[in-house]
Amino acid sequence: MNLTIGLTQQMSLYLVLAYMLTKTPVLRPMVDLALGSPHKLVLYITFSCLCVMGTYFGEQTHDAIANTRAMGAVLSGLLGGPVTGFFVGLTGGLHRYSLGGFTDLACAVSTTLEGTFAGLMHLYLVRRKNLEQLFNPFWVFAIALVAELLQMATILILAEPFTDAWQLVKTIAIPMLLVNSLGAAMFMSMIRDQRAMAEKISSIYSAKALKIAERTVGHLSQGFNQQTAGVVAKIIFEETGVSAVAITDCSKLLAFIGHGADHHLPATPIASAQTAAAIRNNEVVFIDGIEHQFSCSISNQCQLGSCLIVPLRGENEVIGTVKLYEKKSRFFLNLNQTLGEGIARVLENQILHSRFIDQKNLLVQNELKLLQAQINPHFLFNALNTLNAVIRIDRDKARELTQQLASFLRANLKRGTDTITLAEELEHVGSYLKIERARFGEQLEVSWQIAPELTQATMPTFTLQPLVENAVKHGTSTLLEVGKINISAQQIDGKLQLSVTDNAGAYRPSGESDGLGMGIVDKRIKTMFGTEYGITIECEPDQFTRINVLLPMSTGA
């Protein structure tokens, strides 16, 4: 009974040390099982020390030492694997061997075997992808129990004389089996609790960050300014529960919500040296109010006592900061510090996405201007030549063509990147085709298949006209026989499909030969509506080419 009590006291000391370890960074890698070489070295040193301490605090019994050394060897093997378990067991065993006694060799061998056995169990569970069992106290109890039985067997085999070994085992077996197995299970239970707490905190952080990302999405797409910053700061304030939230650009305060809002006023210049330093050095600044004193640079009556300042980074530079505050009467939690940095990353991504969309839209506008520039000179040259020929023959027809050309160019010049109705686009295409029919005469026939109810459907400007021009320029104009162009529109599964078909079949898919105009039309549609929309091409060589345009079905109403 006295031996059991003594070993239980040792185990209690072990568990106190284990509790202290859970409050340090030492056990953090063990909790996550993210054990690289440096972490395994720390694991080796930590549990080797526990092995040595277990021997020193042991109970002298029959010229031997009953102790809790096995706990260190078993736990190191379970957490670090067979190599770590072997070396911790070997270290603890060599230390025990140095103390002498008739069981010195048996204890040295058995401790090494215990660490190796536990490490092999680690390997077995990892390969079976059953990592959770490593932290199951019942499994740990069973593994430690088997390891202790292994130790008793080793003593009986190696210790001499056998009668003394047998007497020793009868005395220490039950106390050591129970205490070491129970101690290892309780130690692992503490680590499991730390693991559960870490997962809970991570879950809370992830949920908060996701909610903030969900609520803030879209606001910064309108620009990083005082109005959008005010909305985002309010959302962060509501979701984090901190005492105050501020957002700045690189020169002034854009928004402030919470305690201190009476004197931290938006649009005022940045007054905090710490904020200026965070922007200048592109680094997080944390003023905890204890080791680093926080002092409001505006008012001596300010209730705020700690602050986290996280830079907001653009593509290659800092564009502002997010600042979280707590009052002097409250502690700044580590969760809030981690969450604050996560929030900054979320906002950075939204700002970068907004800039990307702006640049993409600007590129589309420039491409549209390029398309207009491409159409006008080419078409105008042919139209003027046609007018020059018609004027000599039929002045009335020349007058009509001049009006059509004026109408076409007027519509061409007025169009930006807005959407128009199908009716307006057809009017534009009609003006173009009337001039081209005057040029080609009876060699060009045009037919239309468009239901009246579809004419109010909306689409981007310059959707049909470049495709019709492409059909004339690269299709029907190359024919010796009559060129035929059909323009149709139909509704398919709630989507609008426009088709331009010619009877030349001259299309050859070779990348750049697809035509600048057609490529720009396709890119604009995909940019505006998504990759499921855009242009597809059907071609039967020397028979027909059909260009299909798929658009969302929407009206201007």
C-alpha positions in Angstrom: 0.0 0.0 0.0 2.8 2.4 0.9 4.4 1.7 -2.5 1.2 2.5 -4.3 0.8 5.8 -2.4 4.4 6.7 -3.1 4.0 6.0 -6.9 0.7 7.9 -6.9 2.5 10.9 -5.4 5.1 10.7 -8.2 2.3 10.4 -10.8 0.7 13.5 -9.3 4.0 15.4 -9.7 4.1 14.2 -13.3 0.6 15.5 -13.9 1.4 18.8 -12.4 4.4 19.1 -14.7 2.1 18.0 -17.6 -0.4 20.7 -16.8 2.4 23.3 -16.7 3.6 22.1 -20.1 0.2 22.5 -21.6 0.4 26.2 -20.8 3.7 26.6 -22.8 4.5 26.4 -26.5 6.3 23.1 -25.9 3.2 20.9 -26.3 1.8 22.9 -29.2 3.4 20.7 -31.9 2.4 17.6 -29.9 -1.2 18.7 -29.9 -1.2 19.0 -33.7 1.2 16.1 -34.3 3.1 18.5 -36.5 6.5 17.1 -35.5 9.5 18.1 -37.6 13.0 17.5 -36.5 13.2 20.5 -34.2 10.0 19.5 -32.5 11.1 15.9 -32.1 14.3 17.2 -30.4 12.2 19.2 -28.0 10.0 16.1 -27.4 13.1 14.0 -26.7 14.6 16.5 -24.2 11.3 17.0 -22.4 10.4 13.3 -21.9 14.0 12.3 -21.3 13.9 14.7 -18.4 10.6 13.2 -17.2 12.2 9.8 -17.3 15.2 10.8 -15.3 13.0 12.6 -12.8 10.8 9.5 -12.5 13.8 7.5 -11.5 15.1 10.0 -9.0 11.8 10.3 -7.3 11.3 6.5 -7.2 10.8 4.3 -4.2 13.6 2.0 -3.0 12.3 -1.6 -2.9 14.4 -4.8 -2.6 17.6 -3.2 -3.8 15.7 -1.8 -6.8 13.7 1.4 -7.7 9.9 1.3 -8.2 9.3 4.4 -10.3 7.2 6.2 -13.0 10.0 6.3 -15.5 8.0 4.3 -18.0 5.4 7.1 -18.4 8.0 9.3 -20.1 9.1 6.6 -22.5 5.6 5.4 -23.4 4.3 9.0 -24.0 7.3 10.0 -26.1 6.8 7.0 -28.3 3.0 7.6 -28.7 3.5 11.2 -29.6 6.8 11.1 -31.5 7.0 7.7 -33.1 9.4 4.7 -32.8 12.7 6.7 -33.2 11.8 9.3 -30.6 10.4 6.6 -28.3 13.6 4.5 -28.7 16.0 7.3 -27.8 13.9 8.6 -24.9 13.7 5.0 -23.5 17.4 4.5 -24.1 18.3 7.8 -22.3 16.1 6.9 -19.4 17.4 3.4 -19.3 21.1 4.4 -19.4 20.4 6.8 -16.6 18.8 4.0 -14.5 21.7 1.7 -15.4 24.2 4.2 -14.0 22.6 4.0 -10.6 23.4 0.3 -10.3 21.5 -2.5 -8.5 20.7 -6.1 -9.6 17.9 -4.8 -12.0 20.0 -2.1 -13.7 20.5 -3.9 -17.0 16.9 -5.2 -17.0 15.5 -1.7 -16.3 17.7 -0.2 -19.0 16.6 -2.7 -21.6 12.9 -2.6 -20.6 12.7 1.2 -20.6 14.1 1.2 -24.2 11.7 -1.5 -25.2 8.7 0.4 -23.7 9.6 3.6 -25.7 10.1 1.6 -28.9 6.8 -0.4 -28.4 4.8 2.7 -27.9 6.4 4.2 -30.9 5.5 1.2 -33.0 1.9 1.6 -31.8 2.1 5.3 -33.0 3.2 4.1 -36.4 0.5 1.5 -36.5 -2.3 4.0 -35.8 -0.9 6.6 -38.2 -0.7 4.1 -41.0 -4.3 3.1 -40.3 -5.2 6.8 -40.3 -6.6 6.4 -36.9 -4.8 9.4 -35.2 -7.6 10.1 -32.8 -6.9 6.9 -30.9 -3.4 8.3 -30.0 -5.3 10.7 -27.7 -7.8 8.2 -26.4 -7.0 7.7 -22.7 -8.4 4.1 -22.8 -6.0 3.2 -25.7 -3.1 4.9 -23.9 -4.0 3.0 -20.6 -3.9 -0.3 -22.5 -0.6 0.5 -24.3 1.0 1.6 -21.1 -0.3 -1.5 -19.3 1.2 -3.8 -22.0 4.5 -1.8 -21.9 4.7 -2.3 -18.1 4.0 -6.0 -18.5 6.9 -6.1 -20.9 9.1 -4.5 -18.3 8.1 -7.0 -15.6 8.9 -9.9 -18.1 12.3 -8.3 -18.9 13.1 -8.1 -15.2 12.3 -11.8 -14.7 14.4 -12.8 -17.7 17.5 -10.6 -17.2 17.7 -9.9 -13.4 19.7 -12.3 -11.3 19.2 -14.1 -9.0 15.8 -15.0 -10.3 14.4 -15.5 -6.8 15.1 -11.9 -6.0 13.7 -10.8 -9.3 10.5 -12.8 -8.7 10.1 -11.3 -5.2 10.6 -7.8 -6.6 8.0 -8.3 -9.4 5.5 -9.6 -7.0 5.9 -6.5 -4.9 6.0 -3.8 -7.6 3.9 -5.2 -10.5 0.4 -4.2 -9.5 1.3 -0.7 -8.2 3.5 0.1 -11.2 1.0 -1.4 -13.7 -1.8 0.7 -12.4 -0.1 3.9 -11.6 2.0 4.2 -14.7 -0.9 3.2 -17.0 -3.3 5.5 -15.3 -0.7 8.4 -15.2 0.0 8.0 -19.0 -3.8 8.0 -19.7 -4.3 11.1 -17.6 -1.3 12.9 -19.2 -2.7 12.2 -22.7 -6.1 13.3 -21.5 -4.7 16.7 -20.8 -3.1 16.9 -24.2 -6.4 15.8 -25.8 -8.2 18.6 -23.9 -5.7 21.1 -25.3 -6.3 19.7 -28.8 -10.1 20.1 -28.3 -9.6 23.6 -27.0 -7.4 24.5 -30.0 -10.0 23.1 -32.4 -12.8 25.0 -30.7 -10.9 28.3 -30.8 -10.0 27.6 -34.5 -13.7 26.9 -35.2 -14.8 30.1 -33.5 -12.2 32.1 -35.4 -13.1 30.5 -38.7 -16.9 31.1 -38.1 -16.3 34.8 -37.2 -13.9 35.4 -40.1 -16.4 33.7 -42.5 -19.3 35.8 -41.2 -17.3 39.0 -41.6 -16.2 38.0 -45.1 -19.8 37.2 -46.0 -21.2 40.5 -44.7 -18.4 42.7 -46.1 -18.3 41.1 -49.6 -19.3 43.6 -52.2 -18.9 46.8 -50.1 -15.2 47.3 -51.0 -16.0 46.7 -54.7 -17.4 50.3 -54.6 -13.9 51.5 -53.7 -11.8 51.9 -50.6 -13.1 55.2 -49.2 -14.8 56.8 -46.2 -18.3 55.5 -47.0 -17.3 51.9 -47.6 -14.8 51.8 -44.7 -17.6 53.0 -42.4 -19.9 50.1 -43.4 -17.0 47.5 -43.1 -15.9 48.9 -39.7 -19.4 48.6 -38.3 -19.6 45.0 -39.4 -16.3 44.1 -37.8 -17.3 45.9 -34.6 -20.6 43.9 -34.4 -19.0 40.5 -35.2 -15.8 40.7 -33.0 -17.3 42.4 -29.9 -14.1 44.5 -29.4 -14.4 47.9 -27.8 -13.7 49.9 -31.0 -12.7 49.4 -34.6 -11.0 51.9 -36.9 -10.0 51.8 -40.6 -7.5 54.2 -42.1 -5.8 54.8 -45.4 -2.2 55.9 -45.5 -2.9 59.5 -44.4 -6.3 59.8 -42.6 -8.9 58.1 -40.5 -11.6 56.7 -42.8 -13.9 55.2 -40.1 -14.2 54.7 -36.3 -16.9 52.8 -34.5 -17.2 52.2 -30.7 -15.7 53.7 -27.5 -13.8 56.9 -28.4 -15.9 57.8 -31.4 -16.5 61.2 -29.9 -12.9 62.3 -30.5 -11.6 59.8 -33.1 -13.3 61.6 -36.1 -13.3 60.3 -39.7 -11.4 62.4 -42.3 -8.9 63.7 -39.7 -5.2 63.0 -40.3 -3.6 60.0 -38.6 -2.3 61.1 -35.2 -0.9 57.8 -33.9 2.8 57.3 -34.2 2.2 53.5 -33.9 -0.2 53.6 -36.9 2.3 55.5 -38.9 5.0 53.0 -38.0 2.7 50.1 -39.0 2.2 51.7 -42.4 5.8 52.7 -42.9 7.3 49.3 -41.9 4.5 47.2 -43.2 4.2 45.2 -40.0 1.6 44.4 -37.3 1.8 46.5 -34.2 0.3 45.2 -30.9 0.1 47.4 -27.9 -1.2 45.2 -25.0 -1.5 48.0 -22.4 0.6 46.1 -20.0 4.2 45.6 -21.2 3.6 48.2 -23.9 1.5 51.1 -22.7 -1.2 52.5 -25.0 -1.8 56.2 -24.8 -4.4 57.9 -27.0 -2.8 60.6 -29.1 -6.0 62.8 -29.2 -7.6 62.8 -25.7 -6.3 62.1 -22.2 -9.9 61.0 -21.2 -9.9 58.2 -23.8 -11.0 54.8 -22.2 -9.1 52.7 -24.7 -6.2 50.8 -23.2 -4.9 48.4 -25.9 -4.7 48.3 -29.7 -3.9 46.0 -32.5 -2.9 47.7 -35.8 -2.8 45.5 -38.9 -1.6 46.9 -42.2 -3.8 46.5 -45.3 -1.6 45.5 -48.2 -2.4 46.2 -51.8 -0.5 44.6 -54.7 2.9 46.0 -53.8 2.3 48.5 -51.0 0.4 49.3 -47.8 -2.8 51.1 -48.6 -4.1 51.5 -45.0 -4.7 49.8 -41.7 -7.4 48.0 -39.7 -7.3 48.8 -35.9 -9.0 46.9 -33.1 -9.2 48.4 -29.6 -10.1 47.2 -26.1 -10.9 49.4 -23.1 -8.5 49.7 -20.1 -10.9 47.5 -18.1 -10.7 44.6 -20.6 -7.9 42.2 -21.7 -7.1 41.9 -25.4 -7.6 38.2 -26.1 -5.2 36.2 -28.3 -8.3 35.2 -30.3 -9.0 38.9 -31.1 -5.3 39.3 -32.2 -5.5 36.3 -34.5 -8.9 37.3 -35.8 -7.8 40.9 -36.4 -5.0 39.7 -38.7 -7.4 37.4 -40.5 -9.9 40.2 -41.0 -7.1 42.3 -42.6 -6.3 39.5 -45.1 -10.0 39.2 -46.0 -10.3 42.9 -46.6 -7.1 42.9 -48.6 -8.4 40.2 -50.9 -11.7 42.1 -51.4 -9.8 45.3 -52.2 -7.5 43.5 -54.7 -10.5 41.8 -56.3 -12.2 45.2 -56.6 -9.1 46.6 -58.3 -8.9 43.6 -60.6 -12.5 44.0 -61.7 -11.9 47.7 -62.3 -8.9 47.0 -64.4 -10.7 44.2 -66.3 -13.6 46.6 -67.0 -11.1 49.2 -68.2 -9.6 46.7 -70.5 -13.0 45.8 -71.9 -13.7 49.5 -72.5 -10.4 49.9 -74.3 -11.0 46.8 -76.4 -14.4 48.2 -77.3 -12.8 51.4 -78.4 -10.4 49.4 -80.4 -13.3 47.5 -82.0 -14.9 50.8 -83.0 -11.7 52.1 -84.4 -11.3 48.9 -86.4 -14.8 49.1 -87.8 -15.1 52.7 -88.7 -12.1 53.3 -91.1 -12.5 50.0 -93.0 -16.3 50.3 -93.4 -16.1 54.1 -94.1 -13.6 53.6 -96.9 -15.8 51.0 -98.7 -19.0 53.0 -98.1 -17.6 56.2 -99.6 -16.4 54.3 -102.6 -19.9 52.8 -103.0 -21.5 56.3 -102.7 -19.1 57.7 -105.2 -20.3 55.1 -107.7 -24.0 55.4 -106.9 -24.1 59.2 -107.1 -23.3 59.0 -110.8 -26.2 56.6 -111.5 -29.0 57.2 -109.0 -29.0 60.4 -106.9 -32.0 59.4 -104.8 -30.4 56.1 -103.9 -27.2 57.9 -103.1 -29.2 60.3 -100.8 -30.7 57.2 -99.0 -27.3 55.6 -98.6 -25.9 58.8 -97.2 -28.7 58.8 -94.6 -28.0 55.2 -93.7 -24.3 55.9 -93.4 -25.0 58.9 -91.1 -27.4 56.8 -89.0 -24.8 54.0 -88.7 -22.0 56.3 -87.8 -24.1 58.2 -85.3 -25.1 55.1 -83.5 -21.5 53.9 -83.6 -20.1 57.1 -82.0 -22.8 57.2 -79.3 -22.3 53.7 -78.0 -20.3 53.1 -74.9 -20.2 49.9 -72.9 -23.9 49.9 -71.9 -26.4 47.3 -73.0 -29.0 47.9 -75.6 -32.1 46.1 -76.9 -32.0 43.6 -79.7 -34.2 46.0 -81.7 -31.6 48.7 -81.4 -28.8 46.4 -82.4 -30.8 45.2 -85.4 -31.4 48.7 -86.5 -27.6 49.3 -86.4 -27.0 46.1 -88.3 -29.7 47.0 -90.8 -28.0 50.3 -91.6 -24.7 48.5 -92.2 -26.3 45.9 -94.4 -28.2 48.4 -96.6 -24.9 50.0 -97.4 -23.2 46.7 -98.1 -26.1 45.6 -100.3 -25.7 48.8 -102.3 -22.1 47.8 -102.7 -22.7 44.1 -103.7 -26.1 44.5 -105.3 -27.8 41.2 -106.1 -24.8 39.3 -105.0 -25.8 39.7 -101.4 -29.1 38.4 -99.9 -30.1 38.9 -96.3 -32.9 37.2 -94.4 -34.1 37.6 -90.9 -35.8 35.1 -88.5 -36.5 37.0 -85.3 -39.7 36.8 -83.3 -41.2 40.2 -82.3 -41.3 39.2 -78.6 -37.5 38.9 -78.5 -36.7 42.4 -79.8 -36.7 43.9 -76.3 -34.1 41.4 -75.0 -31.0 43.3 -73.9 -27.3 42.6 -74.8 -24.0 44.4 -74.8 -23.5 46.9 -77.6 -21.6 45.8 -80.7 -22.6 42.1 -80.3 -24.1 41.4 -83.8 -22.6 44.1 -86.0 -19.0 42.8 -85.9 -20.2 39.2 -86.5 -22.3 40.3 -89.5 -19.4 42.3 -90.9 -17.1 39.3 -90.4 -19.6 37.2 -92.4 -19.5 39.7 -95.3 -15.8 40.5 -95.2 -14.5 36.9 -94.8 -17.4 35.0 -96.1 -19.9 36.1 -98.8 -17.5 38.7 -100.4 -15.2 35.8 -101.5 -18.0 34.0 -103.4 -18.6 34.1 -107.1 -22.2 33.1 -106.6 -24.8 34.9 -104.6 -23.8 35.4 -100.9 -26.6 34.7 -98.4 -26.6 35.8 -94.8 -29.3 34.8 -92.3 -29.7 36.5 -89.0 -31.9 34.7 -86.4 -32.8 34.9 -82.7 -34.4 32.2 -80.5 -35.0 31.5 -76.9 -33.5 28.2 -75.6 -33.8 27.1 -72.0 -34.4 30.6 -70.8 -31.4 32.0 -72.7 -31.1 34.1 -75.8 -29.3 32.6 -78.8 -28.4 34.9 -81.8 -27.0 33.3 -85.0 -25.3 34.8 -88.0 -25.1 32.2 -90.9 -23.4 32.7 -94.3 -23.2 30.3 -97.2 -19.5 30.6 -97.8 -18.2 28.1 -95.2 -14.8 29.9 -95.3 -14.1 29.8 -91.6 -10.9 28.0 -90.7 -10.1 27.7 -86.9 -6.5 28.8 -86.6 -6.4 31.1 -83.6 -5.7 34.6 -84.8 -7.8 34.2 -88.0 -10.9 34.1 -85.9 -10.9 37.8 -86.2 -10.3 40.6 -83.7 -13.9 41.7 -83.6 -15.3 38.3 -82.9 -12.7 37.7 -80.2 -13.5 40.9 -78.4 -17.2 40.2 -78.6 -16.7 36.8 -77.0 -14.4 38.1 -74.3 -16.8 40.9 -73.4 -19.7 38.5 -73.1 -17.8 36.1 -70.9 -16.5 38.9 -68.7 -20.1 40.3 -68.2 -22.0 37.0 -67.8 -19.6 34.1 -67.2 -17.9 31.4 -69.2 -21.1 29.5 -70.0 -22.0 32.4 -72.4 -20.2 33.7 -75.5 -19.6 32.6 -79.0 -19.5 29.1 -80.6 -18.9 28.5 -84.3 -20.2 25.8 -86.6 -18.7 25.3 -90.1 -19.1 23.0 -93.0 -16.3 23.9 -95.4 -17.6 25.5 -98.6 -21.2 25.1 -97.4 -21.9 27.4 -94.4 -20.5 29.1 -91.3 -22.8 29.8 -88.4 -21.7 32.0 -85.5 -23.9 31.4 -82.4 -24.0 33.9 -79.6 -25.4 32.7 -76.3 -26.6 35.4 -73.8 -28.7 35.5 -70.7 -32.4 36.2 -71.5 -33.2 39.6 -70.0 -35.2 42.6 -71.0 -34.9 46.3 -70.4 -38.2 46.5 -68.6 
